[in-house]
Amino acid sequence: MLRLLLALALALAVSCRTAPPEREAAGRSATAEAGRTDDNPPADVSHGEAPVGAVADSAPVDARLAPAERARLHTLRLEMRHVTISIAPGQRYAAWTFDGRVPGPVLRVRQGDTVDFTLLNRANIPHSMDFHAAELAPSRYYVNLMPGDSLQYRFVARVPGAFMYHCGTAPVAMHIANGMYGALIVDPATPRPAAHEFVLVQSEFYTGGAADSSGAASLDWNKLLGQSPDHVVFNGRASQYATSPLEVAPGELLRLYVVNAGPNRISSFHVVGGIFERVFQDGSLANPLRGVQTVNVPVGGGSIFELRLAEPGDYPFVTHAFADATKGAVGVLRAQAATVRGARALP
């Protein structure tokens, strides 16, 4: 019996030996190759998935949220157009847009305000509009517009929150993935505390389709169905707020309106080095989350994040699904004193 036990122990020791050095080296090489996404080195900071800019140059898309207008009736006119945009350094894309930009314009109203909306189709295929903040019969208002047609209606923004709007023409995933989405912020009747406010719309691009005459990429439908994006971005551009950080002050109240346009990937939103004081899921005033680290924003949803950064420094913000952060869903909040920033006045 003793001999049998000794034999078993010897066999176990042999089976648990470390791999030969040449196999370890091959494994390291394969791992490094698989993990390399581009030729740009990451930032020398925890969670620095993209190079961090040393100078606060303006990002292509301004993430700051403008104050709401005082008027209770808001006249809004959007044109749907097909244009070529930049989605990453050296990457052009043949996009479908609201007003020639991706994401579309940020809209901001107050609870109870009326929106007088006109939609015009300047594209060569049918498109439509779906406001998540509106309570309307889709069969009457969210209808396809043929090229050259227009539609006008009104709605009351009854519920406060951070809402998505998007084209609802089938296949909806194609229209959203091509750029037809944006954010509508509805402030509560009782104003929130003053804060430095930003809007971040997360979305995805699936490139690889046939290029147009200018060389701009187009949608790869199979990648979209397989949920395998080439770029995951905030406000339509990969890593733009890493190379051009968002300037804030230490200790000031920050409010981030995060809308997830998708069309496929959940946003696990997180600020490295910060803890959210309050998170209003979908902007609901009821039962905010307090003292939390990461909160999922579902596709088609939005949440409002409030926090303060304790000391000067760079604080990356990401989706904590790091495959997506590596593909561009990363930015930086740069906290420094106003005298250092040379700054524009905070709202």
C-alpha positions in Angstrom: 0.0 0.0 0.0 2.8 2.4 0.9 4.5 1.7 -2.5 1.2 2.5 -4.3 0.9 5.8 -2.5 4.5 6.7 -3.3 4.0 5.9 -7.0 0.9 8.1 -7.1 2.7 11.0 -5.5 5.6 10.7 -8.0 3.2 10.7 -11.0 1.4 13.8 -9.7 4.7 15.6 -9.2 5.7 14.8 -12.8 2.4 16.0 -14.2 2.7 19.4 -12.4 6.1 20.3 -13.7 6.4 23.7 -15.2 6.5 23.9 -19.0 9.9 23.8 -20.7 11.5 27.2 -21.3 10.9 27.1 -25.0 7.2 26.5 -24.5 7.0 29.4 -22.0 8.7 31.7 -24.4 6.3 30.7 -27.2 3.3 31.3 -24.9 4.6 34.8 -24.0 5.1 35.6 -27.7 1.6 34.5 -28.7 0.0 36.4 -25.8 1.8 39.6 -26.7 0.8 39.3 -30.4 -2.8 38.6 -29.5 -2.9 41.6 -27.1 -1.4 44.1 -29.6 -4.2 46.3 -31.1 -2.1 49.0 -32.8 1.3 50.6 -32.9 0.5 53.3 -30.4 1.9 52.7 -26.9 -0.6 52.9 -24.1 -0.5 55.6 -21.5 1.9 55.2 -18.5 -1.1 55.2 -16.1 -3.4 52.6 -14.6 -6.1 51.7 -17.1 -4.3 53.9 -19.7 -5.7 52.1 -22.8 -4.7 54.9 -25.1 -1.9 57.6 -25.2 -2.8 60.5 -22.9 -2.3 64.0 -24.4 0.2 66.2 -22.6 -1.6 69.4 -23.9 -5.3 70.0 -23.5 -6.0 70.5 -27.2 -9.7 70.6 -28.2 -11.3 67.2 -29.0 -13.1 66.9 -32.3 -16.4 66.7 -30.4 -17.0 69.0 -27.4 -18.3 66.9 -24.5 -19.4 69.9 -22.4 -23.2 70.2 -21.9 -24.6 73.7 -22.6 -27.1 75.1 -20.2 -30.8 74.6 -21.0 -32.6 77.5 -22.6 -35.2 79.3 -20.5 -38.0 79.0 -23.1 -40.7 76.4 -22.4 -41.3 75.8 -26.2 -38.3 74.4 -28.1 -38.3 74.5 -31.9 -36.1 71.7 -33.2 -35.3 70.9 -36.8 -33.0 68.0 -37.8 -31.9 66.9 -41.3 -30.9 63.3 -42.0 -27.9 63.2 -44.3 -25.2 60.8 -45.5 -21.7 62.2 -45.0 -18.1 61.1 -44.5 -16.8 61.4 -40.9 -13.6 60.6 -39.0 -14.0 57.8 -36.4 -10.3 57.3 -35.5 -6.9 58.7 -36.6 -6.6 57.8 -40.3 -10.0 56.1 -40.4 -12.8 57.7 -42.5 -16.3 56.3 -42.5 -19.4 56.7 -44.7 -21.9 57.6 -42.1 -25.7 58.1 -41.9 -26.3 61.1 -39.7 -28.6 63.6 -38.0 -27.4 67.1 -39.1 -24.2 65.8 -40.6 -22.5 64.7 -37.3 -22.1 61.6 -35.1 -23.6 61.6 -32.6 -26.3 64.0 -33.5 -26.8 67.3 -31.7 -27.2 67.1 -27.9 -30.7 68.3 -27.1 -31.6 69.7 -23.6 -34.9 70.7 -22.2 -36.7 70.9 -18.8 -39.3 68.6 -17.5 -42.7 69.8 -18.8 -41.2 71.6 -21.8 -42.8 71.2 -25.3 -40.6 70.2 -28.2 -41.8 71.4 -31.7 -40.0 68.9 -33.9 -39.4 68.9 -37.7 -37.5 66.1 -39.4 -36.3 66.3 -43.0 -34.8 63.5 -45.0 -32.0 64.7 -47.2 -30.6 61.2 -47.8 -31.3 58.8 -50.6 -33.0 56.0 -48.6 -35.8 56.0 -46.0 -35.0 57.1 -42.4 -37.1 57.9 -39.3 -36.8 59.2 -35.7 -37.5 57.5 -32.3 -37.3 59.7 -29.2 -37.0 57.7 -26.0 -38.0 60.8 -24.1 -41.3 61.1 -25.9 -44.6 59.3 -25.2 -46.2 59.0 -28.6 -47.7 56.3 -30.8 -44.9 55.0 -33.0 -47.4 54.1 -35.7 -48.3 57.8 -36.1 -44.9 59.6 -35.6 -42.0 57.2 -35.8 -42.7 56.4 -39.5 -40.3 56.1 -42.4 -39.6 59.3 -44.4 -38.8 58.8 -48.0 -36.0 61.0 -49.6 -37.1 64.6 -49.7 -40.0 64.1 -47.3 -40.5 65.9 -43.9 -42.6 65.4 -40.8 -43.6 67.8 -38.0 -45.1 67.1 -34.6 -44.9 68.2 -30.9 -44.4 66.3 -27.7 -44.0 67.2 -24.0 -40.9 66.0 -22.2 -42.7 64.7 -19.1 -40.1 62.5 -17.5 -36.6 63.8 -16.5 -33.5 61.8 -17.5 -30.8 61.0 -20.0 -32.4 59.7 -23.1 -31.3 58.3 -26.4 -32.8 59.2 -29.8 -32.2 57.3 -33.0 -33.4 56.3 -36.4 -35.9 53.4 -36.1 -36.0 52.3 -39.7 -35.4 48.6 -40.2 -32.9 47.1 -39.8 -32.5 49.3 -36.8 -29.1 47.9 -35.9 -27.8 49.0 -39.3 -29.1 52.6 -39.0 -27.7 53.0 -35.5 -24.3 51.4 -36.3 -24.0 53.8 -39.2 -24.3 56.8 -36.9 -28.0 57.8 -36.5 -28.3 58.5 -32.7 -27.9 61.2 -30.1 -28.7 62.3 -26.6 -31.7 64.2 -25.2 -31.3 65.5 -21.7 -34.5 66.4 -19.7 -33.7 68.3 -16.5 -36.0 67.9 -13.5 -38.5 70.6 -12.6 -36.4 71.3 -9.5 -32.9 72.0 -10.8 -30.0 69.7 -9.9 -27.1 71.3 -7.9 -24.7 73.3 -10.0 -21.9 71.1 -11.5 -19.4 70.8 -14.3 -21.4 68.8 -16.9 -20.5 66.5 -19.8 -22.3 64.3 -22.2 -20.8 61.0 -23.3 -22.6 58.8 -25.9 -21.0 55.4 -26.2 -21.4 53.5 -29.5 -19.7 51.1 -31.9 -18.4 51.0 -35.5 -18.1 47.9 -37.5 -15.8 48.6 -40.5 -14.8 46.4 -43.4 -17.5 46.9 -45.9 -16.8 48.1 -49.4 -15.1 51.5 -49.4 -16.8 54.4 -51.3 -15.2 56.5 -54.0 -13.3 58.6 -51.4 -11.9 55.5 -49.7 -14.1 55.8 -46.6 -15.0 52.5 -44.9 -18.6 51.3 -44.6 -20.5 48.9 -42.4 -19.6 45.2 -42.2 -23.0 43.6 -41.5 -21.6 40.2 -40.4 -19.3 41.9 -37.8 -22.4 43.7 -36.5 -24.4 40.5 -36.2 -21.4 38.8 -34.6 -21.1 41.8 -32.1 -17.5 42.2 -33.0 -16.9 46.0 -33.4 -13.6 47.5 -34.7 -14.1 50.7 -32.6 -16.0 51.4 -29.4 -16.2 55.1 -28.9 -17.4 58.0 -26.8 -19.1 60.8 -28.9 -18.2 59.2 -32.2 -14.4 59.2 -32.1 -12.0 56.5 -30.6 -10.0 57.7 -27.6 -10.5 61.4 -28.4 -10.8 62.4 -24.7 -7.6 60.6 -23.9 -5.5 62.5 -26.4 -7.5 65.6 -25.5 -8.5 65.2 -21.8 -11.5 66.9 -20.3 -10.4 69.7 -18.0 -11.9 69.9 -14.5 -11.0 71.1 -11.1 -10.2 69.0 -8.1 -13.1 68.8 -5.6 -15.7 70.3 -7.9 -18.9 68.4 -8.5 -18.9 66.7 -11.9 -22.0 65.4 -13.6 -21.6 62.9 -16.5 -24.6 62.1 -18.6 -23.8 58.7 -20.2 -26.0 57.4 -23.0 -25.3 54.0 -24.6 -26.4 54.0 -28.3 -25.0 50.5 -28.9 -26.2 48.9 -31.0 -24.8 45.9 -29.1 -22.4 46.5 -26.3 -23.2 47.3 -22.6 -21.3 50.1 -21.1 -19.8 49.3 -17.7 -19.0 52.9 -16.8 -16.1 53.5 -14.4 -13.8 56.4 -13.5 -10.4 55.2 -12.3 -9.5 56.9 -9.0 -13.0 58.1 -8.3 -16.2 56.8 -6.6 -19.6 58.0 -7.7 -21.4 59.9 -5.0 -24.7 59.3 -6.8 -25.8 57.5 -9.9 -29.3 58.2 -11.3 -30.1 55.1 -13.5 -31.9 56.3 -16.7 -31.9 59.7 -14.9 -34.7 58.6 -12.5 -34.8 60.7 -9.4 -36.0 57.8 -7.3 -33.5 55.8 -5.2 -30.2 56.9 -6.7 -27.2 54.6 -6.1 -24.7 56.0 -3.7 -21.0 55.3 -3.2 -20.6 53.0 -6.2 -17.6 52.1 -8.4 -19.1 50.8 -11.7 -22.6 50.9 -13.1 -23.9 49.2 -16.3 -25.6 51.4 -18.8 -27.7 49.2 -21.1 -28.0 49.5 -24.8 -30.6 52.2 -25.4 -30.4 53.5 -21.9 -28.7 56.4 -20.1 -27.5 57.2 -16.6 -26.3 60.3 -14.7 -23.1 60.0 -12.7 -22.0 62.5 -10.1 -18.5 62.5 -8.5 -15.7 64.7 -7.2 -12.0 64.0 -7.9 -10.0 64.2 -4.7 -6.7 65.7 -5.9 -4.9 67.0 -9.0 -4.1 64.4 -11.6 -5.3 62.4 -14.6 -8.4 60.1 -14.0 -9.2 57.7 -16.9 -12.9 56.9 -17.6 -13.7 53.7 -19.4 -16.2 51.0 -20.0 -14.8 48.3 -17.7 -15.4 45.8 -20.4 -11.8 46.2 -21.3 -11.9 44.7 -24.8 -14.1 47.7 -25.6 -11.9 50.2 -23.8 -8.9 48.9 -25.8 -11.0 49.6 -29.0 -11.4 53.3 -28.0 -14.0 53.6 -25.2 -11.6 55.5 -23.0 -11.0 59.1 -22.0 -9.4 61.2 -19.2 -10.6 63.7 -16.7 -7.7 66.0 -16.0 -8.1 67.6 -12.6 -6.0 70.7 -12.0 -6.4 74.2 -10.5 -7.9 76.9 -12.7 -4.7 78.9 -12.6 -2.9 75.9 -14.1 -5.6 75.2 -16.6 -5.7 78.8 -17.7 -9.2 78.0 -17.9 -12.4 79.0 -19.4 -15.0 79.6 -16.8 -16.9 76.6 -15.6 -20.7 76.5 -16.1 
